Amino acid sequence: MIPAADWALIAALTAGCALAGLVVGGFLLRAAERRSMTLHLVLASAAALVTVAAAVVLTTERMFLSGHDSAVVLVVIALSSPAAVGVATLLGMALRRAGQDLVRAAEHVGEDGYLTPATPPTSELRALGAAIDDAHRRLAAAHARDAMVERSRRELVAGISHDLRTPLAGMRAMIESLEDGLASDPDTVARYHRQLCVEVDRLAAMVSDLFELSRVQGPLKLHLERVAAQHLLDEALASADPVARAKGVRLVAVNGTVVPVEVDAAELGRALRNLLLNAIRHTPADGTISVSAEPDGTYVSLAVSDACGGIPDDDLHRVFDIAFRGGDARTTGPDQGAGLGLAIARGIVEAHDGDIRVDNHGAGCRFEIRLPLALDAQPG
């Protein structure tokens, strides 16, 4: 039985050796702080082994234990040291390779040359690798969005420049004819006057569309109120009816149940009018456009179905893009602005936490706006 005093002495000697090993090991690690991780691990394992050996030697001398036993323990420690140092070296090399992979991955985050780093040997490095992967995906997506926005901006500038150049050229020609006296008879002067008014209205509509687009692309301030979705459709139909009648297009409302929503009635009404005017523009005379409002789970579906003949499948996902102009959309008329109505509608709908989509349906296409129902009208 070892006396308590001897246990206390053993504990004190071991603690002293551990403290000395901690101080010396900390000094060595600090001196090697710019060196490789492998060296750090070797130093740490060596410090632990030397601390144990020193504690054994001191304890043997102080306790007057057998030198033979002490030698045996020291030999065991010496023979075990290569294994401990080898394990530390292998771990250090694995961590070094993992660190190099992570560095290479970090240097190419968001670039085409990015390579997913190999699976690191520790959970902490795995978490770091996963974070770098996620950062790459998000940055690559942001770059793709930026590229798309830049491409849309260039296409928009090119399209608007084309649309502005045509009426301006016509207006300049008519004005020069009037100034030079080439058009002096009353009928021609009156015709030029009417045409100038038409072109001015067209330019004003383009400027208005550009202003609305810039407004909805920013943080659109909404004034929410509880209204019936059918009421919004009725107002949009009433606003678009004169244009439809002038073209000979029929507007039909499909009656459904009253569906309450909390929206900015003025803004959402603008989005619905844009959809209706777009449908009227592309529906031939004697065609029919139907609108409906129906609940769909926790959402309400506001749909506008026209008879435009359909949209090519390759263009369906682009119809709401800012600068997209498919089919005859580039051919502007006196009732058209800058061709931004659908992009403006999407901005307004998304500001309401809704979504807007289009699909080919029957003899034309079906535009659908989905908005959350008023909270007290949601099922469950």
DAZIMO-V709482 format. One record per run of one state. SS is the DSSP state (@ for helix, = for strand, . for the rest). FROM is the first residue (numbers start at 1). TO is the last residue. If there is no record, write none. Layout:
ss | from | to
SS | FROM | TO
SS | FROM | TO
This chain:
ss | from | to
. | 1 | 3
@ | 4 | 31
. | 32 | 36
@ | 37 | 63
. | 64 | 66
@ | 67 | 107
. | 108 | 122
@ | 123 | 180
. | 181 | 185
@ | 186 | 217
. | 218 | 224
= | 225 | 228
@ | 229 | 247
. | 248 | 249
= | 250 | 254
. | 255 | 259
= | 260 | 263
. | 264 | 264
@ | 265 | 282
. | 283 | 287
= | 288 | 296
. | 297 | 298
= | 299 | 305
. | 306 | 312
@ | 313 | 316
. | 317 | 340
@ | 341 | 351
. | 352 | 354
= | 355 | 361
. | 362 | 363
= | 364 | 372
. | 373 | 374
@ | 375 | 377
. | 378 | 380
